[in-house]
């Protein structure tokens, strides 16, 4: 699987992310790794924010919009960081 396809698969919720991570661990592709890190951060942020009443739910809508923006970037073949937190996701999860 090429890097672009792997990046798109990483957007398919947790199971797609795990599949993309396993495939990317065999043959590292920087494009796929970029989106694997972005999606891990988005999933974790979404899970944490959903636990916070009202404000967390509202911010979770922004996380969903960021996820859509990330998916569009992967489909277009461009590295687009998630607004606000994307650079931190790349730093925090650089081992992936």
PDB file as gemmi writes it, atoms N, CA and C in Angstrom:
CRYST1    1.000    1.000    1.000  90.00  90.00  90.00 P 1                      
ATOM      1  N   UNK A   1       0.855  -1.173   0.000  1.00  0.00           N  
ATOM      2  CA  UNK A   1       0.000   0.000   0.000  1.00  0.00           C  
ATOM      3  C   UNK A   1       0.902   1.238   0.000  1.00  0.00           C  
ATOM      4  N   UNK A   2       0.580   2.200  -0.837  1.00  0.00           N  
ATOM      5  CA  UNK A   2       1.400   3.411  -0.891  1.00  0.00           C  
ATOM      6  C   UNK A   2       1.067   4.337   0.281  1.00  0.00           C  
ATOM      7  N   UNK A   3       1.901   5.359   0.468  1.00  0.00           N  
ATOM      8  CA  UNK A   3       1.759   6.265   1.601  1.00  0.00           C  
ATOM      9  C   UNK A   3       0.445   7.023   1.622  1.00  0.00           C  
ATOM     10  N   UNK A   4      -0.019   7.448   0.457  1.00  0.00           N  
ATOM     11  CA  UNK A   4      -1.268   8.212   0.386  1.00  0.00           C  
ATOM     12  C   UNK A   4      -2.447   7.339   0.804  1.00  0.00           C  
ATOM     13  N   UNK A   5      -2.503   6.116   0.312  1.00  0.00           N  
ATOM     14  CA  UNK A   5      -3.586   5.202   0.685  1.00  0.00           C  
ATOM     15  C   UNK A   5      -3.527   4.884   2.173  1.00  0.00           C  
ATOM     16  N   UNK A   6      -2.338   4.672   2.678  1.00  0.00           N  
ATOM     17  CA  UNK A   6      -2.161   4.385   4.095  1.00  0.00           C  
ATOM     18  C   UNK A   6      -2.609   5.581   4.945  1.00  0.00           C  
ATOM     19  N   UNK A   7      -2.318   6.788   4.487  1.00  0.00           N  
ATOM     20  CA  UNK A   7      -2.743   7.995   5.203  1.00  0.00           C  
ATOM     21  C   UNK A   7      -4.266   8.102   5.238  1.00  0.00           C  
ATOM     22  N   UNK A   8      -4.905   7.764   4.133  1.00  0.00           N  
ATOM     23  CA  UNK A   8      -6.368   7.807   4.077  1.00  0.00           C  
ATOM     24  C   UNK A   8      -6.964   6.740   4.998  1.00  0.00           C  
ATOM     25  N   UNK A   9      -6.390   5.539   4.988  1.00  0.00           N  
ATOM     26  CA  UNK A   9      -6.879   4.456   5.854  1.00  0.00           C  
ATOM     27  C   UNK A   9      -6.751   4.852   7.324  1.00  0.00           C  
ATOM     28  N   UNK A  10      -5.727   5.603   7.672  1.00  0.00           N  
ATOM     29  CA  UNK A  10      -5.546   6.011   9.069  1.00  0.00           C  
ATOM     30  C   UNK A  10      -6.692   6.889   9.575  1.00  0.00           C  
ATOM     31  N   UNK A  11      -7.475   7.447   8.675  1.00  0.00           N  
ATOM     32  CA  UNK A  11      -8.616   8.273   9.059  1.00  0.00           C  
ATOM     33  C   UNK A  11      -9.869   7.446   9.363  1.00  0.00           C  
ATOM     34  N   UNK A  12      -9.825   6.157   9.095  1.00  0.00           N  
ATOM     35  CA  UNK A  12     -11.013   5.317   9.257  1.00  0.00           C  
ATOM     36  C   UNK A  12     -11.141   4.801  10.688  1.00  0.00           C  
ATOM     37  N   UNK A  13     -11.304   5.725  11.580  1.00  0.00           N  
ATOM     38  CA  UNK A  13     -11.530   5.449  12.989  1.00  0.00           C  
ATOM     39  C   UNK A  13     -10.396   4.633  13.593  1.00  0.00           C  
ATOM     40  N   UNK A  14     -10.610   4.010  14.707  1.00  0.00           N  
ATOM     41  CA  UNK A  14      -9.541   3.323  15.423  1.00  0.00           C  
ATOM     42  C   UNK A  14      -9.023   2.116  14.647  1.00  0.00           C  
ATOM     43  N   UNK A  15      -9.894   1.332  14.059  1.00  0.00           N  
ATOM     44  CA  UNK A  15      -9.455   0.128  13.342  1.00  0.00           C  
ATOM     45  C   UNK A  15      -8.620   0.506  12.115  1.00  0.00           C  
ATOM     46  N   UNK A  16      -9.012   1.520  11.397  1.00  0.00           N  
ATOM     47  CA  UNK A  16      -8.228   1.977  10.250  1.00  0.00           C  
ATOM     48  C   UNK A  16      -6.881   2.525  10.680  1.00  0.00           C  
ATOM     49  N   UNK A  17      -6.873   3.224  11.818  1.00  0.00           N  
ATOM     50  CA  UNK A  17      -5.626   3.768  12.339  1.00  0.00           C  
ATOM     51  C   UNK A  17      -4.654   2.643  12.703  1.00  0.00           C  
ATOM     52  N   UNK A  18      -5.169   1.600  13.359  1.00  0.00           N  
ATOM     53  CA  UNK A  18      -4.326   0.457  13.742  1.00  0.00           C  
ATOM     54  C   UNK A  18      -3.779  -0.238  12.491  1.00  0.00           C  
ATOM     55  N   UNK A  19      -4.631  -0.450  11.492  1.00  0.00           N  
ATOM     56  CA  UNK A  19      -4.192  -1.080  10.244  1.00  0.00           C  
ATOM     57  C   UNK A  19      -3.087  -0.232   9.592  1.00  0.00           C  
ATOM     58  N   UNK A  20      -3.296   1.075   9.528  1.00  0.00           N  
ATOM     59  CA  UNK A  20      -2.301   1.964   8.915  1.00  0.00           C  
ATOM     60  C   UNK A  20      -0.993   1.927   9.704  1.00  0.00           C  
ATOM     61  N   UNK A  21      -1.082   1.890  11.023  1.00  0.00           N  
ATOM     62  CA  UNK A  21       0.118   1.843  11.858  1.00  0.00           C  
ATOM     63  C   UNK A  21       0.903   0.561  11.618  1.00  0.00           C  
ATOM     64  N   UNK A  22       0.214  -0.574  11.556  1.00  0.00           N  
ATOM     65  CA  UNK A  22       0.881  -1.862  11.336  1.00  0.00           C  
ATOM     66  C   UNK A  22       1.529  -1.893   9.951  1.00  0.00           C  
ATOM     67  N   UNK A  23       0.804  -1.461   8.937  1.00  0.00           N  
ATOM     68  CA  UNK A  23       1.347  -1.466   7.578  1.00  0.00           C  
ATOM     69  C   UNK A  23       2.539  -0.515   7.484  1.00  0.00           C  
ATOM     70  N   UNK A  24       2.428   0.641   8.121  1.00  0.00           N  
ATOM     71  CA  UNK A  24       3.504   1.621   8.052  1.00  0.00           C  
ATOM     72  C   UNK A  24       4.728   1.187   8.860  1.00  0.00           C  
ATOM     73  N   UNK A  25       4.554   0.327   9.845  1.00  0.00           N  
ATOM     74  CA  UNK A  25       5.702  -0.119  10.637  1.00  0.00           C  
ATOM     75  C   UNK A  25       6.635  -1.012   9.824  1.00  0.00           C  
ATOM     76  N   UNK A  26       6.096  -1.688   8.821  1.00  0.00           N  
ATOM     77  CA  UNK A  26       6.927  -2.533   7.954  1.00  0.00           C  
ATOM     78  C   UNK A  26       7.753  -1.701   6.984  1.00  0.00           C  
ATOM     79  N   UNK A  27       7.102  -0.773   6.314  1.00  0.00           N  
ATOM     80  CA  UNK A  27       7.777   0.103   5.357  1.00  0.00           C  
ATOM     81  C   UNK A  27       7.421   1.542   5.707  1.00  0.00           C  
ATOM     82  N   UNK A  28       8.307   2.217   6.411  1.00  0.00           N  
ATOM     83  CA  UNK A  28       8.034   3.584   6.845  1.00  0.00           C  
ATOM     84  C   UNK A  28       7.856   4.513   5.648  1.00  0.00           C  
ATOM     85  N   UNK A  29       6.762   5.232   5.662  1.00  0.00           N  
ATOM     86  CA  UNK A  29       6.495   6.265   4.668  1.00  0.00           C  
ATOM     87  C   UNK A  29       6.210   7.545   5.443  1.00  0.00           C  
ATOM     88  N   UNK A  30       6.946   8.600   5.175  1.00  0.00           N  
ATOM     89  CA  UNK A  30       6.816   9.841   5.952  1.00  0.00           C  
ATOM     90  C   UNK A  30       5.427  10.460   5.825  1.00  0.00           C  
ATOM     91  N   UNK A  31       4.840  10.382   4.647  1.00  0.00           N  
ATOM     92  CA  UNK A  31       3.499  10.937   4.446  1.00  0.00           C  
ATOM     93  C   UNK A  31       2.477  10.202   5.314  1.00  0.00           C  
ATOM     94  N   UNK A  32       2.535   8.875   5.303  1.00  0.00           N  
ATOM     95  CA  UNK A  32       1.617   8.074   6.116  1.00  0.00           C  
ATOM     96  C   UNK A  32       1.879   8.317   7.595  1.00  0.00           C  
ATOM     97  N   UNK A  33       3.145   8.369   7.992  1.00  0.00           N  
ATOM     98  CA  UNK A  33       3.490   8.615   9.398  1.00  0.00           C  
ATOM     99  C   UNK A  33       2.942   9.955   9.875  1.00  0.00           C  
ATOM    100  N   UNK A  34       3.016  10.964   9.007  1.00  0.00           N  
ATOM    101  CA  UNK A  34       2.490  12.289   9.342  1.00  0.00           C  
ATOM    102  C   UNK A  34       1.013  12.195   9.725  1.00  0.00           C  
ATOM    103  N   UNK A  35       0.220  11.521   8.893  1.00  0.00           N  
ATOM    104  CA  UNK A  35      -1.210  11.436   9.161  1.00  0.00           C  
ATOM    105  C   UNK A  35      -1.549  10.445  10.270  1.00  0.00           C  
ATOM    106  N   UNK A  36      -0.720   9.450  10.483  1.00  0.00           N  
ATOM    107  CA  UNK A  36      -0.925   8.546  11.617  1.00  0.00           C  
ATOM    108  C   UNK A  36      -0.761   9.329  12.920  1.00  0.00           C  
ATOM    109  N   UNK A  37       0.252  10.184  12.984  1.00  0.00           N  
ATOM    110  CA  UNK A  37       0.448  11.017  14.180  1.00  0.00           C  
ATOM    111  C   UNK A  37      -0.692  12.014  14.356  1.00  0.00           C  
ATOM    112  N   UNK A  38      -1.115  12.662  13.263  1.00  0.00           N  
ATOM    113  CA  UNK A  38      -2.211  13.626  13.348  1.00  0.00           C  
ATOM    114  C   UNK A  38      -3.492  12.969  13.861  1.00  0.00           C  
ATOM    115  N   UNK A  39      -3.795  11.789  13.331  1.00  0.00           N  
ATOM    116  CA  UNK A  39      -5.034  11.123  13.718  1.00  0.00           C  
ATOM    117  C   UNK A  39      -5.001  10.583  15.135  1.00  0.00           C  
ATOM    118  N   UNK A  40      -3.841  10.139  15.588  1.00  0.00           N  
ATOM    119  CA  UNK A  40      -3.738   9.711  16.987  1.00  0.00           C  
ATOM    120  C   UNK A  40      -4.060  10.889  17.897  1.00  0.00           C  
ATOM    121  N   UNK A  41      -3.485  12.038  17.603  1.00  0.00           N  
ATOM    122  CA  UNK A  41      -3.760  13.228  18.407  1.00  0.00           C  
ATOM    123  C   UNK A  41      -5.224  13.627  18.370  1.00  0.00           C  
ATOM    124  N   UNK A  42      -5.831  13.583  17.197  1.00  0.00           N  
ATOM    125  CA  UNK A  42      -7.246  13.945  17.068  1.00  0.00           C  
ATOM    126  C   UNK A  42      -8.139  12.961  17.836  1.00  0.00           C  
ATOM    127  N   UNK A  43      -7.817  11.665  17.737  1.00  0.00           N  
ATOM    128  CA  UNK A  43      -8.624  10.672  18.453  1.00  0.00           C  
ATOM    129  C   UNK A  43      -8.511  10.853  19.963  1.00  0.00           C  
ATOM    130  N   UNK A  44      -7.293  11.051  20.454  1.00  0.00           N  
ATOM    131  CA  UNK A  44      -7.106  11.244  21.894  1.00  0.00           C  
ATOM    132  C   UNK A  44      -7.790  12.525  22.386  1.00  0.00           C  
ATOM    133  N   UNK A  45      -7.638  13.601  21.627  1.00  0.00           N  
ATOM    134  CA  UNK A  45      -8.285  14.867  22.009  1.00  0.00           C  
ATOM    135  C   UNK A  45      -9.803  14.702  22.025  1.00  0.00           C  
ATOM    136  N   UNK A  46     -10.343  14.027  21.032  1.00  0.00           N  
ATOM    137  CA  UNK A  46     -11.783  13.802  20.977  1.00  0.00           C  
ATOM    138  C   UNK A  46     -12.281  12.969  22.144  1.00  0.00           C  
ATOM    139  N   UNK A  47     -11.539  11.919  22.499  1.00  0.00           N  
ATOM    140  CA  UNK A  47     -11.949  11.065  23.618  1.00  0.00           C  
ATOM    141  C   UNK A  47     -11.926  11.822  24.939  1.00  0.00           C  
ATOM    142  N   UNK A  48     -10.909  12.654  25.119  1.00  0.00           N  
ATOM    143  CA  UNK A  48     -10.794  13.422  26.367  1.00  0.00           C  
ATOM    144  C   UNK A  48     -11.879  14.491  26.437  1.00  0.00           C  
ATOM    145  N   UNK A  49     -12.101  15.205  25.347  1.00  0.00           N  
ATOM    146  CA  UNK A  49     -13.063  16.310  25.360  1.00  0.00           C  
ATOM    147  C   UNK A  49     -14.501  15.840  25.523  1.00  0.00           C  
ATOM    148  N   UNK A  50     -14.804  14.660  25.021  1.00  0.00           N  
ATOM    149  CA  UNK A  50     -16.169  14.139  25.132  1.00  0.00           C  
ATOM    150  C   UNK A  50     -16.553  13.919  26.597  1.00  0.00           C  
ATOM    151  N   UNK A  51     -15.570  13.733  27.461  1.00  0.00           N  
ATOM    152  CA  UNK A  51     -15.839  13.499  28.884  1.00  0.00           C  
ATOM    153  C   UNK A  51     -16.192  14.782  29.636  1.00  0.00           C  
ATOM    154  N   UNK A  52     -15.910  15.928  29.040  1.00  0.00           N  
ATOM    155  CA  UNK A  52     -16.195  17.215  29.682  1.00  0.00           C  
ATOM    156  C   UNK A  52     -17.574  17.683  29.234  1.00  0.00           C  
ATOM    157  N   UNK A  53     -18.495  17.885  30.180  1.00  0.00           N  
ATOM    158  CA  UNK A  53     -19.844  18.307  29.787  1.00  0.00           C  
ATOM    159  C   UNK A  53     -19.852  19.668  29.078  1.00  0.00           C  
ATOM    160  N   UNK A  54     -20.754  19.848  28.198  1.00  0.00           N  
ATOM    161  CA  UNK A  54     -21.077  21.045  27.424  1.00  0.00           C  
ATOM    162  C   UNK A  54     -19.880  21.606  26.642  1.00  0.00           C  
ATOM    163  N   UNK A  55     -18.906  22.203  27.320  1.00  0.00           N  
ATOM    164  CA  UNK A  55     -17.781  22.822  26.622  1.00  0.00           C  
ATOM    165  C   UNK A  55     -16.998  21.776  25.827  1.00  0.00           C  
ATOM    166  N   UNK A  56     -16.778  20.613  26.433  1.00  0.00           N  
ATOM    167  CA  UNK A  56     -16.061  19.545  25.748  1.00  0.00           C  
ATOM    168  C   UNK A  56     -16.789  19.082  24.506  1.00  0.00           C  
ATOM    169  N   UNK A  57     -18.116  19.008  24.589  1.00  0.00           N  
ATOM    170  CA  UNK A  57     -18.911  18.594  23.430  1.00  0.00           C  
ATOM    171  C   UNK A  57     -18.813  19.616  22.310  1.00  0.00           C  
ATOM    172  N   UNK A  58     -18.820  20.881  22.668  1.00  0.00           N  
ATOM    173  CA  UNK A  58     -18.721  21.938  21.661  1.00  0.00           C  
ATOM    174  C   UNK A  58     -17.350  21.896  20.987  1.00  0.00           C  
ATOM    175  N   UNK A  59     -16.294  21.737  21.775  1.00  0.00           N  
ATOM    176  CA  UNK A  59     -14.943  21.667  21.219  1.00  0.00           C  
ATOM    177  C   UNK A  59     -14.777  20.390  20.395  1.00  0.00           C  
ATOM    178  N   UNK A  60     -15.489  19.330  20.766  1.00  0.00           N  
ATOM    179  CA  UNK A  60     -15.425  18.078  19.995  1.00  0.00           C  
ATOM    180  C   UNK A  60     -15.921  18.277  18.562  1.00  0.00           C  
ATOM    181  N   UNK A  61     -16.826  19.202  18.383  1.00  0.00           N  
ATOM    182  CA  UNK A  61     -17.290  19.522  17.026  1.00  0.00           C  
ATOM    183  C   UNK A  61     -16.121  20.098  16.218  1.00  0.00           C  
ATOM    184  N   UNK A  62     -15.307  20.932  16.850  1.00  0.00           N  
ATOM    185  CA  UNK A  62     -14.124  21.478  16.179  1.00  0.00           C  
ATOM    186  C   UNK A  62     -13.144  20.352  15.846  1.00  0.00           C  
ATOM    187  N   UNK A  63     -12.991  19.385  16.732  1.00  0.00           N  
ATOM    188  CA  UNK A  63     -12.113  18.240  16.474  1.00  0.00           C  
ATOM    189  C   UNK A  63     -12.614  17.477  15.249  1.00  0.00           C  
ATOM    190  N   UNK A  64     -13.918  17.310  15.130  1.00  0.00           N  
ATOM    191  CA  UNK A  64     -14.499  16.631  13.972  1.00  0.00           C  
ATOM    192  C   UNK A  64     -14.197  17.403  12.684  1.00  0.00           C  
ATOM    193  N   UNK A  65     -14.308  18.713  12.739  1.00  0.00           N  
ATOM    194  CA  UNK A  65     -13.996  19.556  11.575  1.00  0.00           C  
ATOM    195  C   UNK A  65     -12.510  19.419  11.222  1.00  0.00           C  
ATOM    196  N   UNK A  66     -11.646  19.394  12.234  1.00  0.00           N  
ATOM    197  CA  UNK A  66     -10.210  19.204  11.995  1.00  0.00           C  
ATOM    198  C   UNK A  66      -9.951  17.848  11.347  1.00  0.00           C  
ATOM    199  N   UNK A  67     -10.698  16.817  11.765  1.00  0.00           N  
ATOM    200  CA  UNK A  67     -10.555  15.477  11.187  1.00  0.00           C  
ATOM    201  C   UNK A  67     -10.919  15.505   9.699  1.00  0.00           C  
ATOM    202  N   UNK A  68     -11.999  16.197   9.364  1.00  0.00           N  
ATOM    203  CA  UNK A  68     -12.409  16.315   7.960  1.00  0.00           C  
ATOM    204  C   UNK A  68     -11.339  17.052   7.156  1.00  0.00           C  
ATOM    205  N   UNK A  69     -10.797  18.122   7.725  1.00  0.00           N  
ATOM    206  CA  UNK A  69      -9.745  18.869   7.048  1.00  0.00           C  
ATOM    207  C   UNK A  69      -8.512  17.985   6.823  1.00  0.00           C  
ATOM    208  N   UNK A  70      -8.194  17.164   7.802  1.00  0.00           N  
ATOM    209  CA  UNK A  70      -7.066  16.245   7.696  1.00  0.00           C  
ATOM    210  C   UNK A  70      -7.311  15.203   6.609  1.00  0.00           C  
ATOM    211  N   UNK A  71      -8.512  14.673   6.557  1.00  0.00           N  
ATOM    212  CA  UNK A  71      -8.862  13.696   5.532  1.00  0.00           C  
ATOM    213  C   UNK A  71      -8.749  14.307   4.136  1.00  0.00           C  
ATOM    214  N   UNK A  72      -9.219  15.513   3.985  1.00  0.00           N  
ATOM    215  CA  UNK A  72      -9.127  16.202   2.688  1.00  0.00           C  
ATOM    216  C   UNK A  72      -7.664  16.397   2.293  1.00  0.00           C  
ATOM    217  N   UNK A  73      -6.830  16.771   3.260  1.00  0.00           N  
ATOM    218  CA  UNK A  73      -5.402  16.926   2.980  1.00  0.00           C  
ATOM    219  C   UNK A  73      -4.760  15.621   2.539  1.00  0.00           C  
ATOM    220  N   UNK A  74      -5.124  14.519   3.190  1.00  0.00           N  
ATOM    221  CA  UNK A  74      -4.573  13.207   2.820  1.00  0.00           C  
ATOM    222  C   UNK A  74      -5.015  12.808   1.425  1.00  0.00           C  
ATOM    223  N   UNK A  75      -6.282  13.039   1.106  1.00  0.00           N  
ATOM    224  CA  UNK A  75      -6.800  12.691  -0.222  1.00  0.00           C  
ATOM    225  C   UNK A  75      -6.100  13.522  -1.299  1.00  0.00           C  
ATOM    226  N   UNK A  76      -5.816  14.780  -1.002  1.00  0.00           N  
ATOM    227  CA  UNK A  76      -5.147  15.656  -1.964  1.00  0.00           C  
ATOM    228  C   UNK A  76      -3.640  15.409  -2.043  1.00  0.00           C  
ATOM    229  N   UNK A  77      -3.122  14.605  -1.120  1.00  0.00           N  
ATOM    230  CA  UNK A  77      -1.694  14.302  -1.130  1.00  0.00           C  
ATOM    231  C   UNK A  77      -0.835  15.405  -0.547  1.00  0.00           C  
ATOM    232  N   UNK A  78      -1.410  16.240   0.314  1.00  0.00           N  
ATOM    233  CA  UNK A  78      -0.690  17.354   0.929  1.00  0.00           C  
ATOM    234  C   UNK A  78      -0.600  17.139   2.433  1.00  0.00           C  
ATOM    235  N   UNK A  79       0.523  17.504   3.029  1.00  0.00           N  
ATOM    236  CA  UNK A  79       0.665  17.439   4.485  1.00  0.00           C  
ATOM    237  C   UNK A  79       0.060  18.712   5.070  1.00  0.00           C  
ATOM    238  N   UNK A  80      -1.089  18.575   5.690  1.00  0.00           N  
ATOM    239  CA  UNK A  80      -1.756  19.718   6.321  1.00  0.00           C  
ATOM    240  C   UNK A  80      -1.886  19.430   7.805  1.00  0.00           C  
ATOM    241  N   UNK A  81      -1.184  20.224   8.608  1.00  0.00           N  
ATOM    242  CA  UNK A  81      -1.261  20.042  10.058  1.00  0.00           C  
ATOM    243  C   UNK A  81      -2.626  20.463  10.568  1.00  0.00           C  
ATOM    244  N   UNK A  82      -3.053  19.766  11.601  1.00  0.00           N  
ATOM    245  CA  UNK A  82      -4.281  20.132  12.286  1.00  0.00           C  
ATOM    246  C   UNK A  82      -4.090  21.519  12.906  1.00  0.00           C  
ATOM    247  N   UNK A  83      -5.059  22.431  12.732  1.00  0.00           N  
ATOM    248  CA  UNK A  83      -4.916  23.760  13.332  1.00  0.00           C  
ATOM    249  C   UNK A  83      -4.699  23.672  14.845  1.00  0.00           C  
ATOM    250  N   UNK A  84      -3.910  24.542  15.360  1.00  0.00           N  
ATOM    251  CA  UNK A  84      -3.591  24.723  16.766  1.00  0.00           C  
ATOM    252  C   UNK A  84      -2.696  23.606  17.317  1.00  0.00           C  
ATOM    253  N   UNK A  85      -3.111  22.349  17.232  1.00  0.00           N  
ATOM    254  CA  UNK A  85      -2.391  21.259  17.890  1.00  0.00           C  
ATOM    255  C   UNK A  85      -1.531  20.405  16.970  1.00  0.00           C  
ATOM    256  N   UNK A  86      -1.626  20.573  15.677  1.00  0.00           N  
ATOM    257  CA  UNK A  86      -0.940  19.702  14.724  1.00  0.00           C  
ATOM    258  C   UNK A  86       0.559  19.609  14.927  1.00  0.00           C  
ATOM    259  N   UNK A  87       1.207  20.750  15.176  1.00  0.00           N  
ATOM    260  CA  UNK A  87       2.661  20.719  15.373  1.00  0.00           C  
ATOM    261  C   UNK A  87       3.016  19.968  16.653  1.00  0.00           C  
ATOM    262  N   UNK A  88       2.146  20.031  17.672  1.00  0.00           N  
ATOM    263  CA  UNK A  88       2.389  19.289  18.906  1.00  0.00           C  
ATOM    264  C   UNK A  88       2.196  17.790  18.684  1.00  0.00           C  
ATOM    265  N   UNK A  89       1.198  17.415  17.910  1.00  0.00           N  
ATOM    266  CA  UNK A  89       0.984  15.998  17.600  1.00  0.00           C  
ATOM    267  C   UNK A  89       2.217  15.422  16.917  1.00  0.00           C  
ATOM    268  N   UNK A  90       2.797  16.177  15.994  1.00  0.00           N  
ATOM    269  CA  UNK A  90       3.989  15.705  15.283  1.00  0.00           C  
ATOM    270  C   UNK A  90       5.162  15.530  16.243  1.00  0.00           C  
ATOM    271  N   UNK A  91       5.276  16.392  17.207  1.00  0.00           N  
ATOM    272  CA  UNK A  91       6.370  16.319  18.174  1.00  0.00           C  
ATOM    273  C   UNK A  91       6.127  15.216  19.213  1.00  0.00           C  
ATOM    274  N   UNK A  92       4.926  15.183  19.773  1.00  0.00           N  
ATOM    275  CA  UNK A  92       4.617  14.223  20.828  1.00  0.00           C  
ATOM    276  C   UNK A  92       4.675  12.784  20.348  1.00  0.00           C  
ATOM    277  N   UNK A  93       4.261  12.534  19.133  1.00  0.00           N  
ATOM    278  CA  UNK A  93       4.151  11.162  18.609  1.00  0.00           C  
ATOM    279  C   UNK A  93       5.195  10.859  17.540  1.00  0.00           C  
ATOM    280  N   UNK A  94       6.353  11.509  17.621  1.00  0.00           N  
ATOM    281  CA  UNK A  94       7.363  11.350  16.576  1.00  0.00           C  
ATOM    282  C   UNK A  94       7.919   9.927  16.487  1.00  0.00           C  
ATOM    283  N   UNK A  95       7.707   9.113  17.489  1.00  0.00           N  
ATOM    284  CA  UNK A  95       8.193   7.725  17.444  1.00  0.00           C  
ATOM    285  C   UNK A  95       7.380   6.863  16.491  1.00  0.00           C  
ATOM    286  N   UNK A  96       6.187   7.326  16.077  1.00  0.00           N  
ATOM    287  CA  UNK A  96       5.343   6.528  15.203  1.00  0.00           C  
ATOM    288  C   UNK A  96       5.751   6.674  13.755  1.00  0.00           C  
TER     289      UNK A  96                                                      
END                                                                             
